[in-house]
Amino acid sequence: MAGLVDTAREIARRKLETSLPRRWSHVRAVAAKAQTVSKAVPAEDRDVLVASAWLHDVGYSPGLVDTGFHSLDGGRWLRREHFDERIAALVAHHSCAWLEAEERGLGDVLAAEFPREESAVADALCCSDMTTGPDGQDFEVLERLAEIRSRYGPDHLVTRFIIRAEPEMVAAVRRTEGRLAGRVRQPM
């Protein structure tokens, strides 16, 4: 499956490096963090986690925008490109995207098109994303969520989503940290 990670990295590079260099910095750091926290998921899922991290923001690429909701747009594009279906679904639902989809009036669409995985992999992907800043800097999850709210402002749809998603995002990060520390039973 190492080829899966290499392919995901190359796709993300092609889609983000030139058109969205700041997003590319974030994605590179999220993928590096996913590699580090991959010990919190079963060995057979580690490449899926890292490949999903490389691709989690591909839907921001200007040529892929359809609905304007990057999670759904990225998942749809990966599906059209016949990429791994599980990874497409992880991208579509990453970091509590189902709650943002509801804010955008796309909750039913997302749910109908992609199954939502509740697993150590989904937790670790959220952890990797929600502890990495927009320029690739390392954040504690609560600092990252405050940074997002500050960047978007109090009345923005993304801020409303972050407020709703905060308990689940924090829980996903804490579960991943617990798995890494051996406090949460390692999934088999």
TISEDO-465346 format. One record per atom (N, C-alpha, C): residue in three letters; x, z, y. Coordinates in steps of 0.2 Angstrom, whole numbers, padded with zeros to 4 digits, always signed. Atoms other than C-alpha are relative to their C-alpha. Example, Ala and Ser with C-alpha at 12.3 -4.5 7.8 and 13.67 -1.06 7.14 Angstrom:
2
Ala+0004+0000-0006;Ala+0062+0039-0022;Ala+0004+0000+0006;Ser-0004-0001-0006;Ser+0068+0036-0005;Ser-0004+0003+0005;
***
This chain:
188
Met+0004+0000-0006;Met+0000+0000+0000;Met+0004+0000+0006;Ala-0004+0001-0006;Ala+0015+0000+0012;Ala-0001-0006+0004;Gly+0001+0007-0003;Gly+0011-0018+0015;Gly-0006+0001+0005;Leu+0006-0002-0004;Leu-0006-0011+0022;Leu+0002+0002+0007;Val-0002-0003-0006;Val+0003-0001+0035;Val+0004-0005+0004;Asp-0004+0005-0004;Asp+0015-0015+0040;Asp-0005-0005+0003;Thr+0005+0005-0003;Thr+0000-0027+0042;Thr-0004+0003+0006;Ala+0004-0004-0005;Ala-0010-0014+0052;Ala+0005+0000+0007;Arg-0005-0001-0006;Arg+0006-0011+0064;Arg+0000-0006+0003;Glu-0001+0006-0003;Glu+0008-0029+0066;Glu-0006-0003+0004;Ile+0006+0001-0003;Ile-0010-0032+0070;Ile-0001+0003+0007;Ala+0000-0004-0006;Ala-0010-0018+0083;Ala+0005-0002+0005;Arg-0005+0002-0005;Arg+0006-0024+0091;Arg-0002-0007+0003;Arg+0002+0007-0003;Arg-0001-0042+0093;Arg-0006+0001+0005;Lys+0006-0001-0004;Lys-0017-0036+0100;Lys+0000+0004+0006;Leu-0001-0005-0006;Leu-0011-0022+0112;Leu+0006+0000+0004;Glu-0006-0001-0003;Glu+0007-0023+0116;Glu+0000-0003+0007;Thr+0000+0004-0007;Thr+0006-0036+0130;Thr-0006+0001+0004;Ser+0006+0000-0004;Ser-0012-0035+0135;Ser-0001+0007+0003;Leu+0001-0007-0002;Leu-0013-0016+0136;Leu+0006+0005-0002;Pro-0006-0004+0002;Pro+0004-0008+0136;Pro-0001+0007+0000;Arg+0001-0007+0000;Arg-0002+0009+0140;Arg-0004+0002-0007;Arg+0003-0002+0007;Arg-0014+0009+0125;Arg+0004-0001-0006;Trp-0005+0001+0006;Trp+0000+0002+0114;Trp+0004+0006+0000;Ser-0004-0007+0000;Ser+0010+0018+0119;Ser-0004+0005-0004;His+0004-0005+0003;His-0004+0029+0114;His-0001-0002-0008;Val+0001+0002+0007;Val-0007+0019+0098;Val+0006+0002-0005;Arg-0006-0001+0003;Arg+0011+0020+0093;Arg+0001+0008-0002;Ala+0000-0007+0001;Ala+0011+0039+0095;Ala-0005+0003-0004;Val+0005-0002+0005;Val-0005+0041+0086;Val+0002-0001-0007;Ala-0002+0002+0007;Ala+0002+0032+0071;Ala+0006+0004-0002;Ala-0006-0004+0002;Ala+0018+0042+0071;Ala-0003+0007-0001;Lys+0002-0007+0001;Lys+0008+0058+0072;Lys-0004+0000-0007;Ala+0003+0000+0006;Ala-0003+0052+0058;Ala+0004+0000-0006;Gln-0005+0000+0006;Gln+0012+0049+0047;Gln+0002+0007-0001;Thr-0002-0007+0000;Thr+0017+0067+0051;Thr-0005+0004-0003;Val+0006-0005+0003;Val+0000+0075+0047;Val-0003-0003-0007;Ser+0002+0003+0006;Ser-0002+0063+0032;Ser+0000+0005-0006;Lys+0000-0005+0005;Lys+0003+0078+0021;Lys-0006+0004-0001;Ala+0006-0004+0001;Ala-0014+0085+0024;Ala-0005-0004-0004;Val+0005+0004+0004;Val-0023+0071+0014;Val+0003-0001-0007;Pro-0003+0002+0007;Pro-0021+0066-0004;Pro+0005-0006+0001;Ala-0005+0006-0001;Ala-0006+0055-0007;Ala-0002-0007-0001;Glu+0002+0007+0001;Glu-0016+0040-0012;Glu-0004-0002+0006;Asp+0004+0002-0006;Asp-0025+0041+0005;Asp+0005+0000+0006;Arg-0005+0000-0006;Arg-0009+0042+0016;Arg+0001-0006+0004;Asp-0001+0006-0003;Asp-0007+0024+0019;Asp-0006-0002+0004;Val+0007+0002-0003;Val-0026+0022+0023;Val+0000+0004+0007;Leu+0000-0004-0006;Leu-0024+0036+0036;Leu+0005-0003+0006;Val-0005+0003-0004;Val-0008+0028+0044;Val-0002-0007+0003;Ala+0002+0007-0002;Ala-0015+0010+0044;Ala-0006+0001+0005;Ser+0005-0001-0004;Ser-0031+0017+0052;Ser+0002+0002+0007;Ala-0003-0003-0007;Ala-0021+0026+0066;Ala+0003-0006+0004;Trp-0003+0006-0004;Trp-0012+0009+0070;Trp-0006-0004+0003;Leu+0005+0004-0002;Leu-0029+0001+0071;Leu-0006+0003+0004;His+0006-0003-0003;His-0040+0014+0079;His-0003-0002+0007;Asp+0002+0002-0006;Asp-0040+0007+0096;Asp+0000-0008+0001;Val+0000+0007+0000;Val-0039-0012+0092;Val-0006-0003+0004;Gly+0006+0002-0004;Gly-0056-0014+0099;Gly+0000+0000+0007;Tyr-0001+0001-0008;Tyr-0050-0012+0117;Tyr+0003-0007+0001;Ser-0003+0007-0002;Ser-0041-0029+0115;Ser-0004-0004+0003;Pro+0004+0005-0004;Pro-0048-0041+0128;Pro-0004-0005-0004;Gly+0003+0005+0004;Gly-0051-0054+0115;Gly-0005+0002-0005;Leu+0005-0002+0005;Leu-0061-0043+0103;Leu-0006+0004+0003;Val+0006-0003-0003;Val-0073-0035+0116;Val-0006-0003-0002;Asp+0007+0003+0002;Asp-0091-0038+0110;Asp-0005+0005+0004;Thr+0005-0004-0003;Thr-0102-0023+0114;Thr+0003+0004+0006;Gly-0003-0004-0004;Gly-0089-0014+0125;Gly+0001+0007-0002;Phe-0002-0007+0004;Phe-0088+0001+0113;Phe+0005-0002-0005;His-0006+0002+0004;His-0071-0001+0106;His+0000+0002-0007;Ser+0000-0002+0007;Ser-0074+0009+0090;Ser-0004-0005-0004;Leu+0004+0005+0003;Leu-0088-0003+0085;Leu+0003-0007+0000;Asp-0003+0006+0000;Asp-0080-0018+0091;Asp+0006-0001-0004;Gly-0005+0000+0004;Gly-0064-0014+0082;Gly-0002-0001-0007;Gly+0003+0001+0007;Gly-0073-0011+0066;Gly-0003-0006-0002;Arg+0003+0007+0001;Arg-0083-0027+0067;Arg+0006-0005-0001;Trp-0005+0005+0000;Trp-0067-0037+0071;Trp+0004+0000-0007;Leu-0003-0001+0006;Leu-0058-0029+0056;Leu-0004-0003-0006;Arg+0005+0002+0005;Arg-0073-0033+0045;Arg+0000-0008+0000;Arg+0000+0007-0001;Arg-0073-0051+0051;Arg+0006-0003-0003;Glu-0006+0002+0002;Glu-0055-0053+0047;Glu+0002+0002-0007;His+0000-0002+0008;His-0058-0046+0029;His+0005+0005-0001;Phe-0005-0006+0001;Phe-0047-0031+0032;Phe-0004+0005-0004;Asp+0002-0005+0004;Asp-0049-0016+0021;Asp-0007+0003+0003;Glu+0007-0003-0002;Glu-0068-0010+0022;Glu+0001+0007+0002;Arg-0001-0007-0002;Arg-0063+0008+0022;Arg+0003+0001+0007;Ile-0004+0000-0006;Ile-0051+0006+0036;Ile-0005-0002+0006;Ala+0005+0002-0005;Ala-0064-0004+0046;Ala-0005+0006+0002;Ala+0004-0005-0001;Ala-0076+0010+0044;Ala+0003+0006+0003;Leu-0003-0006-0004;Leu-0064+0024+0049;Leu+0002-0002+0007;Val-0001+0002-0007;Val-0059+0014+0064;Val-0007+0000+0004;Ala+0007+0000-0003;Ala-0078+0012+0068;Ala-0002+0007+0002;His+0002-0006-0001;His-0081+0030+0067;His+0005+0005+0002;His-0006-0005-0002;His-0064+0038+0073;His-0002+0004+0005;Ser+0000-0005-0005;Ser-0064+0053+0083;Ser-0007+0001+0003;Cys+0007-0002-0002;Cys-0083+0057+0083;Cys-0003-0006+0003;Ala+0003+0006-0003;Ala-0087+0039+0088;Ala-0008+0000-0001;Trp+0007+0000+0001;Trp-0105+0041+0081;Trp-0003+0004+0006;Leu+0003-0003-0006;Leu-0108+0053+0096;Leu+0000-0004+0006;Glu+0000+0004-0006;Glu-0102+0041+0109;Glu-0004-0006-0001;Ala+0005+0006+0002;Ala-0112+0027+0100;Ala-0007+0002+0002;Glu+0006-0002-0002;Glu-0127+0038+0103;Glu-0001+0000+0008;Glu+0000+0000-0008;Glu-0123+0040+0122;Glu-0001-0007+0002;Arg+0001+0007-0002;Arg-0122+0021+0123;Arg-0006-0004-0003;Gly+0006+0003+0002;Gly-0138+0018+0114;Gly+0002-0005-0006;Leu-0003+0004+0005;Leu-0128+0011+0099;Leu+0000+0004-0007;Gly-0001-0004+0005;Gly-0130+0025+0087;Gly-0003-0003-0007;Asp+0003+0003+0006;Asp-0142+0016+0075;Asp+0004-0006-0003;Val-0004+0006+0002;Val-0131+0000+0075;Val+0006+0002-0004;Leu-0006-0003+0003;Leu-0115+0010+0071;Leu-0002+0002-0007;Ala+0002-0003+0006;Ala-0124+0019+0057;Ala-0002-0005-0005;Ala+0003+0005+0004;Ala-0132+0004+0050;Ala+0006-0005-0003;Glu-0005+0004+0001;Glu-0116-0006+0050;Glu+0006+0003-0004;Phe-0006-0003+0003;Phe-0102+0006+0044;Phe-0002+0007-0002;Pro+0001-0007+0002;Pro-0103+0022+0033;Pro+0005+0004+0003;Arg-0005-0006-0003;Arg-0096+0038+0041;Arg+0003+0004-0006;Glu-0004-0004+0005;Glu-0083+0046+0030;Glu+0001+0007+0003;Glu-0001-0007-0002;Glu-0082+0065+0031;Glu+0005+0002-0005;Ser-0005-0002+0005;Ser-0065+0069+0023;Ser+0006+0002+0004;Ala-0006-0002-0003;Ala-0048+0075+0026;Ala+0004-0006+0004;Val-0002+0006-0004;Val-0043+0057+0031;Val-0003+0000+0007;Ala+0003+0001-0007;Ala-0056+0056+0045;Ala+0002+0006+0004;Asp-0002-0006-0004;Asp-0051+0074+0051;Asp+0007-0002+0002;Ala-0007+0001-0002;Ala-0032+0069+0051;Ala+0000-0006+0005;Leu+0000+0005-0005;Leu-0036+0053+0061;Leu-0002+0003+0006;Cys+0002-0003-0006;Cys-0046+0063+0073;Cys+0005+0004+0003;Cys-0005-0005-0002;Cys-0032+0076+0074;Cys+0006-0004+0004;Ser-0005+0004-0002;Ser-0019+0062+0077;Ser-0002-0003+0007;Asp+0002+0003-0006;Asp-0029+0054+0091;Asp-0002+0005+0005;Met+0002-0005-0005;Met-0036+0070+0100;Met+0006+0005+0001;Thr-0006-0004-0002;Thr-0018+0077+0101;Thr+0005-0004+0003;Thr-0005+0005-0002;Thr-0010+0062+0108;Thr-0003-0003+0007;Gly+0002+0003-0007;Gly-0011+0057+0127;Gly+0000-0007+0001;Pro+0000+0008-0002;Pro-0014+0040+0135;Pro+0006-0003+0000;Asp-0007+0003-0001;Asp+0005+0037+0137;Asp+0004+0002-0006;Gly-0004-0002+0007;Gly+0009+0044+0119;Gly+0002+0008+0001;Gln-0002-0007+0000;Gln+0012+0062+0125;Gln-0004+0005-0005;Asp+0003-0005+0004;Asp+0009+0077+0114;Asp-0004+0005+0003;Phe+0005-0005-0003;Phe-0006+0088+0118;Phe-0003+0004-0005;Glu+0004-0005+0004;Glu-0015+0103+0111;Glu-0007-0003+0001;Val+0007+0003+0000;Val-0033+0097+0107;Val-0004+0002+0006;Leu+0004-0002-0006;Leu-0041+0107+0121;Leu+0003-0003+0006;Glu-0004+0004-0005;Glu-0028+0100+0133;Glu-0002-0007+0001;Arg+0002+0007+0000;Arg-0032+0083+0128;Arg-0007-0002+0002;Leu+0007+0001-0002;Leu-0050+0084+0129;Leu-0001+0002+0008;Ala+0000-0001-0007;Ala-0048+0092+0147;Ala+0003-0006+0004;Glu-0003+0006-0003;Glu-0037+0077+0151;Glu-0005-0006+0000;Ile+0005+0005+0000;Ile-0050+0065+0146;Ile-0006+0001+0005;Arg+0005-0001-0005;Arg-0064+0073+0156;Arg+0002-0001+0007;Ser-0002+0000-0007;Ser-0053+0074+0171;Ser+0001-0008+0002;Arg-0001+0007-0001;Arg-0048+0055+0169;Arg-0007-0003+0002;Tyr+0006+0004-0001;Tyr-0066+0049+0168;Tyr-0005+0003+0005;Gly+0005-0003-0005;Gly-0075+0062+0180;Gly-0006+0003-0004;Pro+0006-0004+0003;Pro-0090+0073+0177;Pro-0006-0004-0002;Asp+0006+0003+0001;Asp-0103+0060+0177;Asp+0000-0006-0005;His-0001+0006+0004;His-0096+0047+0166;His-0002+0001-0007;Leu+0002+0000+0007;Leu-0103+0042+0149;Leu+0005+0003-0005;Val-0005-0002+0005;Val-0086+0046+0140;Val+0001+0008+0001;Thr+0000-0007-0001;Thr-0086+0064+0148;Thr-0006+0003-0004;Arg+0006-0003+0004;Arg-0104+0067+0141;Arg+0002+0000-0007;Phe-0002+0001+0007;Phe-0098+0061+0124;Phe+0005+0006-0002;Ile-0006-0005+0001;Ile-0082+0072+0125;Ile-0003+0007+0000;Ile+0003-0006+0000;Ile-0093+0087+0129;Ile-0004+0001-0006;Arg+0004-0001+0006;Arg-0104+0084+0115;Arg+0004+0000-0007;Ala-0004+0001+0005;Ala-0090+0080+0103;Ala+0005+0006-0001;Glu-0006-0005+0000;Glu-0078+0094+0107;Glu-0001+0005-0006;Pro+0000-0005+0005;Pro-0084+0107+0094;Pro+0002-0004-0007;Glu-0002+0003+0006;Glu-0082+0094+0080;Glu+0007-0003+0000;Met-0007+0002-0001;Met-0066+0087+0087;Met+0005+0006-0001;Val-0004-0006+0001;Val-0058+0104+0088;Val+0000+0002-0007;Ala+0001-0002+0007;Ala-0065+0108+0070;Ala+0005-0004-0004;Ala-0004+0005+0004;Ala-0057+0092+0063;Ala+0008+0002+0001;Val-0007-0002-0001;Val-0040+0097+0071;Val+0002+0006-0003;Arg-0001-0007+0003;Arg-0041+0115+0065;Arg+0000-0001-0007;Arg+0000+0001+0007;Arg-0045+0109+0048;Arg+0006-0003-0003;Thr-0007+0004+0001;Thr-0030+0097+0048;Thr+0006+0005+0000;Glu-0005-0005+0000;Glu-0019+0111+0054;Glu+0000+0005-0005;Gly+0001-0004+0005;Gly-0026+0122+0041;Gly+0003-0003-0007;Arg-0003+0003+0006;Arg-0022+0110+0027;Arg+0007-0001+0000;Leu-0007+0001-0001;Leu-0005+0107+0034;Leu+0004+0007-0002;Ala-0002-0007+0001;Ala-0002+0126+0034;Ala-0001+0003-0007;Gly+0002-0002+0006;Gly-0009+0128+0017;Gly-0006+0005+0000;Arg+0006-0004+0000;Arg-0024+0138+0023;Arg-0006-0003-0002;Val+0006+0004+0003;Val-0037+0125+0018;Val+0003-0003-0006;Arg-0001+0004+0007;Arg-0037+0119+0000;Arg+0002-0007+0001;Gln-0002+0007-0001;Gln-0028+0103-0001;Gln-0004-0004-0004;Pro+0005+0004+0004;Pro-0040+0089-0006;Pro+0004-0003-0006;Met-0003+0003+0006;Met-0037+0082-0023;Met-0001-0008+0000;
***
